Every structure is written in structure tokens, then in C-alpha cells.
Amino acid sequence: MEVNKSHILIVDDDDRIRDLLRDYLSENNFIVSTAENAEQAKIKLKYLKFDIIILDVMMPGQNGYELTKDIKMHLKVPIILLTAKGEVENRIKGLEIGADDYIGKPFEPKELLLRINNITKNENKIDPNAKYEVGPSIINLSKMTIYLEGKTKKINNSEKKVLLEMLSNPGKTFSREEIGKISGISQERSIDVMITRLRQKLEVNPKNPRYLQTIRGTGYVLWIE
């Protein structure tokens, strides 16, 4: 599975809609899994991690509202509800039980794609004034510090910019060229030195990094547990 792609679960008892959305979203660089009812969806949710769920409201067995409530009790994953009902009260009901967005059938696949992109963009948005945990280290972006094992180390502005992008896109591999554009550093050797310095501040064992890793021949990636 490619770590740079969002994984979407489509839950709908209509074969035609499932196939249409699977093909369309796959063409737009998403990894797509499907389920035709709540029971199948729960099995996949047990074993796979999803970045967003597209969920039909009117399904045989457990309906979309009930499944949304169950999912939100255990997982923090965005849900977009699909329904043939366009009444305001149904829209409000979906949002009240925890759905993140709502789209009525029939709809254009492009509209769904825009809603997905809006949700994933907001999900990935990092607050530059917040604190973030990466393993045992605590990154304080506003104070430009990293706290690890009783010691606080300062980061510079270039390191902060790179951390902001990597925290916003955990699991994404950044090429040296991308890191150069983000940090304002042009020389590859200087980029490697900066990553080494960040490892010394982030990692318990910088020579055997667990979180800020090298993807040989490609670039660097930040993993967050």
C-alpha cells in the first residue's frame, strides 16, 4: 500500500454507486476499499486504517446513522454521509450524530471529491502554536523547541518549516528537492545536515532513527505513532 495516498472506505448497498465511486476515486489517486453493508464495513475497520469513510444512510440491516454512531464511539475518522433524502432534518440528524459532511443523491462525483479534499485538508492542518508528540519527544512549534528525555533543544526557522510540513503529512516521503523548497536550503549536503540535526533532537537513538527515517534513493519521511 502506498503511504502517500489517503485510504477511503465506501459503504453502500448499491453495486453501481460503489463501482462508480471506487473507479473515480482510484483515478484521483486514492486507495479505495468497499463494503456493501455495515457488517462488512466493521470487519474492514477492524483490520484496516482508513482516512475517510463514505457512508450510505439507507442500507438494509444497520443503517448509516447507526453505523456512524458506532464508528465515532471508537475511531476518529471523518465520515461523509450519502442519502437520497434531502430534507433539512435528515441533514441535521447526520451532523448531530458525528458525521463530518453530508451529500444528497444524486450527486456529481466531482462534488464528492471536493468535499473529500476539504475534509482531508482540514484534518491535516497543523496549528503552528500547538504542541505535538512524536514518540517520546514533544515538539513546541510556537517556542521552537523539542523536549526529549529531560532536555529541551531549540530548532531554527528552517527546521520548523520542515517539521510543519512533515507533521501535516505523516507517512509522506519528502524528496530533498521538496525539503529544499520548504526550508529555503538549496544544497543537498546542507539538507542532509539539517535532517541529521533534527534527528539528534527528535530521536532517542539518532543513528538508528525510529520516526524521522531515510527512504533510500527517495528522501525522508516522518512517522507518528
C-alpha positions as CSV (number, residue, x, y, z in Angstrom):
1,M,0.0,0.0,0.0
2,E,1.3,3.5,-0.9
3,V,1.7,5.6,2.2
4,N,1.3,8.9,0.3
5,K,-2.3,8.1,-0.6
6,S,-5.4,8.5,1.5
7,H,-7.4,5.3,2.1
8,I,-11.1,5.6,1.6
9,L,-13.8,3.2,2.6
10,I,-17.1,3.3,0.6
11,V,-20.1,1.7,2.2
12,D,-23.2,1.4,0.0
13,D,-25.5,-1.5,-0.9
14,D,-25.9,-0.2,-4.4
15,D,-23.3,-2.0,-6.6
16,R,-23.4,0.6,-9.3
17,I,-22.6,3.5,-7.0
18,R,-19.9,1.5,-5.2
19,D,-18.2,0.7,-8.5
20,L,-18.6,4.2,-9.9
21,L,-17.1,5.8,-6.8
22,R,-14.3,3.3,-6.5
23,D,-13.2,3.8,-10.1
24,Y,-13.5,7.6,-9.9
25,L,-11.6,8.0,-6.6
26,S,-8.9,5.5,-7.7
27,E,-8.4,7.6,-10.8
28,N,-7.9,10.6,-8.5
29,N,-5.1,8.9,-6.6
30,F,-6.9,7.5,-3.6
31,I,-6.7,3.9,-2.3
32,V,-10.3,2.6,-2.2
33,S,-11.9,-0.2,-0.3
34,T,-15.6,-1.0,-0.5
35,A,-18.3,-2.7,1.7
36,E,-22.0,-3.4,0.8
37,N,-23.3,-3.2,4.4
38,A,-22.4,-2.3,7.9
39,E,-21.3,-5.8,8.8
40,Q,-18.7,-5.9,6.0
41,A,-17.6,-2.4,6.9
42,K,-17.0,-3.3,10.6
43,I,-14.8,-6.2,9.5
44,K,-12.7,-4.0,7.3
45,L,-12.5,-1.3,10.0
46,K,-11.2,-3.9,12.4
47,Y,-8.2,-4.7,10.3
48,L,-7.5,-1.7,8.1
49,K,-6.9,2.0,8.8
50,F,-9.0,4.5,6.8
51,D,-8.5,8.2,6.3
52,I,-12.2,8.9,5.4
53,I,-15.4,6.9,5.1
54,I,-18.2,7.5,2.5
55,L,-21.3,6.0,4.0
56,D,-24.8,5.5,2.6
57,V,-27.6,6.2,5.0
58,M,-30.3,3.9,3.7
59,M,-28.9,0.4,3.8
60,P,-30.5,-2.9,4.8
61,G,-29.6,-4.1,8.3
62,Q,-27.8,-1.4,10.3
63,N,-28.3,1.9,8.6
64,G,-25.8,4.7,8.0
65,Y,-26.9,6.8,11.0
66,E,-26.5,3.8,13.4
67,L,-23.1,2.8,11.9
68,T,-21.9,6.4,12.1
69,K,-22.6,6.4,15.9
70,D,-20.8,3.1,16.4
71,I,-17.8,4.2,14.4
72,K,-17.5,7.6,16.1
73,M,-17.5,5.9,19.6
74,H,-14.3,4.0,18.8
75,L,-12.5,5.8,15.9
76,K,-11.6,9.3,15.0
77,V,-12.2,9.1,11.3
78,P,-14.1,11.6,9.1
79,I,-17.4,10.4,7.7
80,I,-19.4,11.7,4.7
81,L,-23.0,10.5,4.5
82,L,-24.7,9.8,1.3
83,T,-28.5,9.8,1.1
84,A,-31.4,10.1,-1.3
85,K,-33.2,12.2,1.3
86,G,-32.6,15.9,1.0
87,E,-34.7,17.2,3.9
88,V,-33.0,19.6,6.3
89,E,-33.9,17.4,9.3
90,N,-32.1,14.4,7.9
91,R,-29.1,16.5,7.2
92,I,-29.1,17.9,10.7
93,K,-29.5,14.4,12.2
94,G,-26.4,13.2,10.3
95,L,-24.3,16.0,11.6
96,E,-25.6,15.7,15.2
97,I,-24.5,12.1,15.5
98,G,-21.0,13.0,14.4
99,A,-20.9,12.9,10.6
100,D,-18.4,15.4,9.1
101,D,-20.3,16.2,5.9
102,Y,-23.5,15.2,4.0
103,I,-24.2,15.0,0.3
104,G,-27.6,14.1,-1.2
105,K,-28.2,11.7,-4.1
106,P,-28.0,12.1,-7.0
107,F,-24.6,14.0,-7.0
108,E,-21.7,14.6,-9.2
109,P,-18.6,12.6,-8.3
110,K,-16.5,15.8,-8.6
111,E,-18.6,17.4,-5.9
112,L,-17.8,14.4,-3.6
113,L,-14.1,14.7,-4.5
114,L,-14.1,18.4,-3.5
115,R,-15.8,17.6,-0.2
116,I,-13.2,14.8,0.5
117,N,-10.4,17.2,-0.3
118,N,-11.8,19.9,2.0
119,I,-12.0,17.4,4.9
120,T,-8.6,15.9,4.4
121,K,-7.1,19.4,4.1
122,N,-8.6,20.4,7.4
123,E,-7.7,17.1,9.0
124,N,-4.0,17.6,8.0
125,K,-3.9,21.2,9.0
126,I,-1.3,21.8,11.7
127,D,-1.6,24.5,14.3
128,P,1.8,26.3,14.4
129,N,1.2,27.3,18.0
130,A,0.4,23.8,19.3
131,K,2.5,21.0,20.8
132,Y,2.9,17.7,19.1
133,E,4.2,14.3,20.3
134,V,6.4,12.3,18.1
135,G,7.2,9.2,20.1
136,P,8.8,10.3,23.4
137,S,9.6,13.8,22.1
138,I,7.4,16.9,22.4
139,I,7.6,19.5,19.7
140,N,6.6,23.0,20.6
141,L,6.3,24.9,17.4
142,S,5.5,28.3,18.9
143,K,8.6,28.2,21.2
144,M,10.6,26.4,18.5
145,T,11.8,23.7,20.9
146,I,11.9,19.9,21.1
147,Y,11.7,18.3,24.6
148,L,13.2,14.8,24.9
149,E,14.4,12.9,28.0
150,G,14.5,15.8,30.3
151,K,16.3,18.1,27.8
152,T,14.9,21.0,25.7
153,K,16.6,21.7,22.4
154,K,16.0,24.7,20.1
155,I,15.1,24.4,16.5
156,N,15.7,27.1,13.9
157,N,13.2,28.5,11.4
158,S,14.2,26.2,8.6
159,E,13.8,23.1,10.8
160,K,10.4,24.5,12.0
161,K,9.1,24.8,8.4
162,V,10.2,21.3,7.6
163,L,8.5,19.9,10.7
164,L,5.3,21.8,10.0
165,E,5.1,20.1,6.6
166,M,6.0,16.7,7.9
167,L,3.6,16.8,10.8
168,S,0.9,17.8,8.3
169,N,1.7,14.8,6.1
170,P,2.8,11.9,8.4
171,G,4.0,8.9,6.3
172,K,4.6,11.1,3.2
173,T,8.1,10.8,1.7
174,F,9.7,14.2,1.0
175,S,12.4,14.4,-1.6
176,R,15.5,16.5,-1.0
177,E,14.2,18.9,-3.6
178,E,10.9,19.4,-1.7
179,I,12.7,19.8,1.6
180,G,14.9,22.4,0.0
181,K,11.9,24.4,-1.3
182,I,10.2,24.2,2.2
183,S,13.3,25.1,4.1
184,G,14.9,27.6,1.7
185,I,18.1,25.5,1.6
186,S,19.5,24.8,-1.8
187,Q,22.5,22.4,-1.3
188,E,21.7,18.7,-0.8
189,R,24.5,18.3,1.6
190,S,23.1,21.1,3.8
191,I,19.6,19.4,3.7
192,D,21.2,16.2,4.9
193,V,22.9,18.0,7.7
194,M,19.6,19.7,8.8
195,I,17.9,16.3,8.9
196,T,20.7,14.9,11.0
197,R,20.4,17.8,13.4
198,L,16.6,17.2,13.7
199,R,17.2,13.5,14.4
200,Q,19.5,14.4,17.2
201,K,16.7,16.5,18.7
202,L,13.8,14.1,18.0
203,E,15.3,10.6,18.4
204,V,16.4,8.6,21.4
205,N,18.9,6.9,19.1
206,P,19.6,9.2,16.2
207,K,21.9,6.7,14.4
208,N,19.0,4.2,14.3
209,P,16.0,6.6,13.9
210,R,12.5,5.3,14.5
211,Y,10.5,8.3,13.5
212,L,12.5,10.6,11.1
213,Q,13.6,8.0,8.6
214,T,15.5,7.9,5.3
215,I,13.8,6.3,2.3
216,R,16.8,5.2,0.3
217,G,17.0,6.9,-3.1
218,T,13.8,8.9,-2.5
219,G,14.0,11.2,0.5
220,Y,12.9,11.4,4.1
221,V,9.7,10.5,6.0
222,L,8.3,11.3,9.5
223,W,6.3,8.5,11.1
224,I,4.0,9.4,14.0
225,E,2.7,6.6,16.3
